[in-house]
Amino acid sequence: MHLLVTILVPVLWILAVGAFVLLVRKLVLPSGPVRLEVNDRLMDATPGSSVLEALGTAGVLIPSGCGGKGTCGYCKVRFRSGDVPVLPTDSAWISGEELAQGYRLACQHRIFGDMAIEVPEKYLSIRRVQATLKAARMLTPDIRELVLHPDESLDFKAGQYVQVEIGDTEEQRAYSIACAEGSQDIILNVRLVPGGLGSTWLHSLPVGKSLFISGPYGDYELPGEHGTQLLLVAGGVGLAPISSLVRTVAATRNDMSVRVFLGFRTLEHAYYLDEFGSLSHPDLEMHVALDSEQREGFYHGFVHEMIKNVYEPPQKQPVSVFLCGPPPMIEAVMDVLSEMGISRSDMFYDKF
């Protein structure tokens, strides 16, 4: 009897708490749809759903690289009405100034009544399209290249990314586009993360299968000023958006000088070197660092060390810097370039 009581008391307590929560939700939440105003457009939303979920249901596809877990900071929106609390996840990704203006992470806040929010206007034109895996190959021991052919053309800019829906789950993952502007196919580089839901599924996806993607997303934009030097820096799988920039500039911008600095662990982990070497451009230089092995013709060390020892900023030429890679690499490169006199306002980066 004592054992039975010991088991039943916690179970009954859990059931009571669950019933209480359901009762509170029933009393607090409206019984029917609520009004969600997005940039002066009115749409219905389900009470209790996250703002991110409500936007997706309404066809407003704002970015969320982490699948709504609050770990990427992409789904930032501005709340124009209601007293919306600041959560620790908001503070981790949004500046104090923007928090004061009403910016929050859409994935972290739920809808309990009529609400008005503001999203960047560009997201209202984002589309969800079906694509077929046209071809695939392993670029390195852990990076798979996927060539996707969308049913509808996506007009993307160099350096942008798409979100990939992972199988039958509700999860999405963000991957940078690696091909040049104007390509009818979408090329992605997917690094296999042990135990990772998205990368594991995409590494096992057979050629010929279909999936859904949305986009394009991202704020990378090539400078319009003639005579600008483009400094491109990538580490590991961060090469994907840099690849898109290199290929686009080689095809369309002979007026720019291009300096490319790439960092890999070993030569086995390096990729696209032959493709870049075959590009035709009057002023393109490429430098490669290997930090875990010595090879003839390659810099031995980290990419920021290579830049410090090899790169010479132009004296009378504007410089635009694009970086993509692990946060420590990004910070180290930015510190080196700042010491060389390049303004951080001319540096654009994507950390992963």
Backbone torsions as a table, in degrees:
resi	resn	phi	psi	omega
1	MET	NA	-44.2	179.1
2	HIS	-59.2	-40.6	179.0
3	LEU	-64.6	-40.1	179.5
4	LEU	-63.1	-43.1	178.2
5	VAL	-63.7	-41.2	-180.0
6	THR	-59.6	-35.4	-179.2
7	ILE	-80.5	-42.4	-173.3
8	LEU	-70.3	-37.5	-176.4
9	VAL	-58.3	-50.7	177.9
10	PRO	-62.0	-38.7	-179.3
11	VAL	-63.6	-46.7	178.9
12	LEU	-63.1	-36.1	177.9
13	TRP	-64.0	-44.0	179.1
14	ILE	-63.5	-43.1	179.2
15	LEU	-64.0	-38.6	179.5
16	ALA	-65.8	-43.3	178.7
17	VAL	-63.3	-43.6	178.9
18	GLY	-60.6	-42.8	178.9
19	ALA	-64.2	-38.7	179.0
20	PHE	-63.9	-44.0	179.4
21	VAL	-61.1	-44.7	179.1
22	LEU	-62.5	-39.4	178.7
23	LEU	-64.4	-44.2	179.3
24	VAL	-61.9	-44.3	179.5
25	ARG	-61.0	-40.5	-179.5
26	LYS	-65.2	-37.3	-179.6
27	LEU	-75.1	-35.0	-174.6
28	VAL	-85.3	-42.0	-174.9
29	LEU	-79.0	141.5	173.7
30	PRO	-60.7	152.2	-177.3
31	SER	-78.0	-22.5	-179.0
32	GLY	-124.3	-172.6	179.7
33	PRO	-60.0	151.5	174.8
34	VAL	-112.9	166.7	-176.8
35	ARG	-92.9	127.3	175.3
36	LEU	-115.2	118.5	179.3
37	GLU	-101.2	120.8	-178.2
38	VAL	-122.2	109.7	-179.5
39	ASN	50.9	45.3	177.8
40	ASP	72.3	7.5	172.5
41	ARG	-100.2	132.7	-178.2
42	LEU	-97.6	136.9	178.2
43	MET	-150.4	158.9	179.4
44	ASP	-86.6	151.0	177.3
45	ALA	-140.2	153.4	179.6
46	THR	-89.1	124.4	178.3
47	PRO	-57.4	138.5	179.6
48	GLY	92.9	-17.2	177.7
49	SER	-77.4	156.5	175.9
50	SER	-72.2	157.8	178.2
51	VAL	-61.3	-37.7	178.4
52	LEU	-61.5	-45.3	179.2
53	GLU	-63.5	-43.2	-179.1
54	ALA	-63.0	-41.6	178.3
55	LEU	-63.0	-44.0	179.9
56	GLY	-62.3	-42.2	178.5
57	THR	-62.2	-34.0	-179.5
58	ALA	-84.5	0.4	177.7
59	GLY	86.9	11.3	175.8
60	VAL	-97.9	102.1	-168.9
61	LEU	-97.8	78.1	176.4
62	ILE	-77.4	157.8	-176.2
63	PRO	-70.9	149.0	174.4
64	SER	-159.7	83.9	-174.2
65	GLY	-66.6	-21.3	-176.4
66	CYS	-98.2	3.2	180.0
67	GLY	76.0	24.7	176.0
68	GLY	88.1	20.3	-178.0
69	LYS	-94.8	-2.4	179.2
70	GLY	77.0	22.1	-176.1
71	THR	-112.5	5.7	179.4
72	CYS	-120.3	-28.4	178.9
73	GLY	78.6	8.2	-175.5
74	TYR	-75.1	-29.0	-169.1
75	CYS	-89.8	41.2	-178.3
76	LYS	-73.6	127.3	176.3
77	VAL	-134.4	165.1	179.4
78	ARG	-108.5	123.2	177.2
79	PHE	-85.2	122.6	-177.4
80	ARG	-97.2	-8.9	178.1
81	SER	-147.6	156.8	178.3
82	GLY	89.1	152.1	178.0
83	ASP	-91.5	91.4	-175.0
84	VAL	-95.6	118.9	-176.6
85	PRO	-66.3	156.1	174.6
86	VAL	-92.2	117.6	179.6
87	LEU	-94.0	158.3	177.4
88	PRO	-55.2	-35.4	178.6
89	THR	-67.0	-33.0	175.1
90	ASP	-63.2	-48.4	-176.4
91	SER	-63.2	-27.8	-178.5
92	ALA	-69.8	-23.4	-173.3
93	TRP	-120.9	-14.3	-172.9
94	ILE	-121.0	135.8	-178.0
95	SER	-67.7	158.3	178.8
96	GLY	-58.9	-37.2	179.8
97	GLU	-64.2	-43.4	-179.4
98	GLU	-72.6	-34.3	175.9
99	LEU	-59.7	-40.8	178.8
100	ALA	-65.0	-25.0	179.6
101	GLN	-87.1	-1.7	176.4
102	GLY	102.0	8.6	-179.8
103	TYR	-77.5	136.6	178.8
104	ARG	-145.7	169.5	174.0
105	LEU	-85.7	123.8	-176.1
106	ALA	-63.4	-28.3	-176.8
107	CYS	-76.1	-16.1	-173.0
108	GLN	-100.3	-2.6	-176.3
109	HIS	-125.7	137.2	-176.3
110	ARG	-105.5	160.1	-176.1
111	ILE	-95.9	120.3	179.3
112	PHE	-117.8	2.4	179.3
113	GLY	-179.6	-174.2	178.4
114	ASP	-55.7	141.9	-173.4
115	MET	-149.0	145.7	176.3
116	ALA	-123.3	127.1	179.2
117	ILE	-132.9	166.0	-179.8
118	GLU	-129.1	129.8	176.9
119	VAL	-122.2	155.6	175.6
120	PRO	-53.6	133.6	-174.5
121	GLU	-56.4	-30.8	-177.0
122	LYS	-63.3	-25.6	-178.2
123	TYR	-72.9	-18.4	-178.6
124	LEU	-71.2	-15.4	179.5
125	SER	-103.8	2.6	178.8
126	ILE	-65.3	139.5	-177.7
127	ARG	-120.3	151.8	172.8
128	ARG	-104.4	122.3	-176.8
129	VAL	-130.7	155.1	174.6
130	GLN	-88.7	143.3	179.9
131	ALA	-137.8	153.7	178.7
132	THR	-111.0	137.0	175.8
133	LEU	-73.3	104.1	-173.8
134	LYS	-81.3	-37.3	-179.4
135	ALA	-159.7	158.9	178.7
136	ALA	-154.0	148.9	175.5
137	ARG	-156.4	156.2	176.0
138	MET	-87.4	121.3	179.0
139	LEU	-85.8	-34.5	178.1
140	THR	-141.7	178.3	178.1
141	PRO	-58.2	-22.0	-177.1
142	ASP	-131.2	8.2	178.7
143	ILE	-118.8	121.3	178.9
144	ARG	-106.1	131.6	174.7
145	GLU	-91.3	128.2	177.7
146	LEU	-113.9	128.2	175.0
147	VAL	-106.0	108.1	-176.8
148	LEU	-102.7	136.8	175.5
149	HIS	-111.8	105.9	-178.2
150	PRO	-72.0	148.4	175.5
151	ASP	-66.2	-29.1	176.4
152	GLU	-124.9	142.0	-177.9
153	SER	-66.6	137.4	175.0
154	LEU	-106.1	121.5	-178.7
155	ASP	-86.9	86.9	-175.3
156	PHE	-103.2	160.3	174.6
157	LYS	-104.2	154.0	179.5
158	ALA	-57.3	131.5	178.8
159	GLY	95.1	-6.4	-179.2
160	GLN	-81.9	176.0	-178.2
161	TYR	-138.9	166.8	175.1
162	VAL	-122.1	162.0	172.5
163	GLN	-106.1	134.1	-176.9
164	VAL	-108.7	129.2	175.3
165	GLU	-80.3	128.4	-173.2
166	ILE	-90.8	98.6	175.3
167	GLY	53.5	-135.4	-178.7
168	ASP	-91.2	6.9	179.3
169	THR	-83.1	176.0	173.8
170	GLU	-96.7	9.3	-177.6
171	GLU	-83.0	149.1	173.1
172	GLN	-132.1	152.9	175.4
173	ARG	-134.9	145.5	-178.1
174	ALA	-96.2	133.4	177.9
175	TYR	-137.3	133.6	-179.8
176	SER	-71.8	148.1	176.8
177	ILE	-82.9	132.8	-174.2
178	ALA	-104.1	-5.2	-176.9
179	CYS	-99.7	171.1	-176.5
180	ALA	-75.7	155.8	173.7
181	GLU	-53.6	144.8	178.0
182	GLY	89.9	-7.9	179.3
183	SER	-67.4	137.8	177.2
184	GLN	-79.8	-18.9	175.2
185	ASP	-101.1	160.2	175.8
186	ILE	-114.8	119.2	-179.6
187	ILE	-105.2	127.9	179.1
188	LEU	-120.2	148.7	172.7
189	ASN	-112.9	117.7	-175.3
190	VAL	-116.5	114.5	176.7
191	ARG	-85.9	131.5	-179.3
192	LEU	-73.7	117.8	176.4
193	VAL	-100.1	119.6	-179.3
194	PRO	-52.8	121.1	-178.8
195	GLY	80.3	-1.0	-178.4
196	GLY	-73.9	128.2	-177.1
197	LEU	-62.2	-51.9	-175.3
198	GLY	-68.3	-49.8	-175.9
199	SER	-67.6	-36.6	178.2
200	THR	-63.2	-44.0	179.7
201	TRP	-65.4	-43.6	-177.9
202	LEU	-70.8	-29.4	177.1
203	HIS	-73.0	-22.9	-179.7
204	SER	-99.8	-4.7	-177.3
205	LEU	-67.6	122.3	-178.7
206	PRO	-78.6	151.4	176.0
207	VAL	-59.7	138.2	-178.5
208	GLY	100.5	-17.0	179.5
209	LYS	-78.7	156.0	180.0
210	SER	-106.7	157.3	176.2
211	LEU	-154.0	172.0	-179.6
212	PHE	-113.9	138.4	176.8
213	ILE	-130.6	157.1	173.9
214	SER	-132.7	153.3	-179.7
215	GLY	152.0	-166.8	1.1
216	PRO	-86.1	154.9	177.4
217	TYR	-120.5	165.0	174.0
218	GLY	113.5	152.3	-174.2
219	ASP	-110.0	4.9	176.9
220	TYR	-59.4	137.4	177.6
221	GLU	-151.9	125.4	179.4
222	LEU	-63.1	140.0	179.1
223	PRO	-65.2	140.9	-179.8
224	GLY	-85.8	-13.9	-175.4
225	GLU	-70.7	128.7	178.9
226	HIS	-70.2	144.8	177.8
227	GLY	85.2	1.9	179.5
228	THR	-70.4	141.0	170.7
229	GLN	-91.4	132.5	179.6
230	LEU	-102.5	119.5	178.7
231	LEU	-108.6	114.9	-175.1
232	LEU	-115.3	127.8	-176.1
233	VAL	-131.6	130.2	-179.2
234	ALA	-140.9	150.7	174.1
235	GLY	-129.2	126.5	177.3
236	GLY	59.5	-132.3	-178.2
237	VAL	-70.6	-7.9	172.4
238	GLY	-63.7	-5.0	178.6
239	LEU	-68.2	-21.9	-174.1
240	ALA	-54.1	-58.9	-179.8
241	PRO	-67.0	-31.2	177.0
242	ILE	-66.2	-37.1	175.6
243	SER	-59.2	-43.3	178.9
244	SER	-61.8	-42.0	179.1
245	LEU	-65.6	-45.3	-179.1
246	VAL	-60.7	-48.4	-177.2
247	ARG	-65.3	-37.6	-179.9
248	THR	-68.3	-44.7	180.0
249	VAL	-64.4	-41.6	-179.7
250	ALA	-61.1	-32.4	-177.1
251	ALA	-87.7	-23.3	-168.9
252	THR	-130.6	-14.3	-170.2
253	ARG	-129.8	72.7	176.0
254	ASN	-69.6	-12.2	-179.0
255	ASP	-79.2	-7.6	-176.0
256	MET	-106.4	143.5	167.3
257	SER	-91.1	142.5	-173.2
258	VAL	-127.0	127.6	175.9
259	ARG	-121.6	120.8	-175.8
260	VAL	-115.0	127.1	177.8
261	PHE	-123.6	119.9	-176.4
262	LEU	-119.9	140.1	178.5
263	GLY	-122.8	129.1	177.5
264	PHE	-134.4	163.7	177.0
265	ARG	-71.4	-54.1	-179.2
266	THR	-138.1	172.0	178.5
267	LEU	-65.2	-29.4	178.0
268	GLU	-64.5	-26.2	-179.3
269	HIS	-94.3	1.2	178.1
270	ALA	-89.5	147.6	178.6
271	TYR	-152.4	164.7	-177.6
272	TYR	67.2	8.9	-178.4
273	LEU	-65.8	-42.9	179.3
274	ASP	-65.7	-41.4	179.4
275	GLU	-61.5	-44.1	178.7
276	PHE	-65.3	-36.8	-179.8
277	GLY	-65.1	-23.0	-178.9
278	SER	-92.4	-3.0	-179.9
279	LEU	-70.4	144.7	179.7
280	SER	-104.1	112.3	178.7
281	HIS	-154.3	137.4	-174.3
282	PRO	-68.2	-19.6	-175.3
283	ASP	-146.3	66.3	-179.6
284	LEU	-122.4	123.0	176.7
285	GLU	-121.0	138.7	179.4
286	MET	-127.3	133.9	-179.7
287	HIS	-128.8	136.7	-175.5
288	VAL	-126.6	131.2	177.6
289	ALA	-112.4	138.5	173.4
290	LEU	-118.3	118.4	-173.9
291	ASP	-90.5	-12.8	-175.7
292	SER	-116.2	4.5	174.9
293	GLU	-157.8	157.2	177.8
294	GLN	-101.2	129.1	177.7
295	ARG	-139.0	140.6	179.1
296	GLU	-63.6	132.8	179.5
297	GLY	90.3	-1.5	179.5
298	PHE	-123.6	146.1	176.5
299	TYR	-73.5	135.1	178.0
300	HIS	-99.5	111.5	-178.1
301	GLY	145.8	-169.5	-179.1
302	PHE	-85.3	157.9	-173.4
303	VAL	-64.1	-35.6	-180.0
304	HIS	-68.3	-31.0	175.9
305	GLU	-68.4	-40.1	178.0
306	MET	-61.9	-43.6	179.1
307	ILE	-61.4	-43.1	-179.3
308	LYS	-61.2	-34.8	-175.7
309	ASN	-94.1	-19.1	-172.4
310	VAL	-114.4	-37.8	-170.5
311	TYR	-80.8	136.5	175.3
312	GLU	-122.8	108.9	-179.4
313	PRO	-61.4	141.5	177.7
314	PRO	-66.9	146.6	-177.2
315	GLN	-81.7	-34.8	-174.3
316	LYS	-125.0	33.9	-174.8
317	GLN	-137.3	130.7	175.7
318	PRO	-66.5	148.7	-178.6
319	VAL	-123.6	131.7	171.9
320	SER	-116.1	127.2	-174.6
321	VAL	-110.8	131.5	174.7
322	PHE	-124.2	127.0	-176.7
323	LEU	-128.8	144.9	173.9
324	CYS	-150.0	128.5	-179.3
325	GLY	164.7	-168.1	179.4
326	PRO	-63.6	146.9	-178.8
327	PRO	-51.5	-43.4	179.3
328	PRO	-60.7	-37.6	177.8
329	MET	-65.4	-45.2	-179.6
330	ILE	-58.6	-47.9	-177.9
331	GLU	-63.7	-41.9	-179.2
332	ALA	-65.2	-42.4	179.5
333	VAL	-65.6	-43.5	-179.4
334	MET	-63.6	-37.1	177.3
335	ASP	-63.7	-43.9	179.8
336	VAL	-62.9	-46.3	-178.3
337	LEU	-67.5	-34.3	176.9
338	SER	-63.8	-39.7	177.3
339	GLU	-64.5	-25.5	178.2
340	MET	-83.7	-3.7	177.1
341	GLY	97.7	7.5	178.5
342	ILE	-87.1	128.8	-177.0
343	SER	-71.3	140.6	177.3
344	ARG	-65.2	-21.4	177.1
345	SER	-68.7	-14.9	177.5
346	ASP	-99.1	9.1	-179.8
347	MET	-110.6	127.9	178.6
348	PHE	-120.8	130.8	-172.2
349	TYR	-139.9	158.9	175.8
350	ASP	-136.2	111.6	-179.6
351	LYS	-93.5	150.6	175.9
352	PHE	-142.8	NA	NA
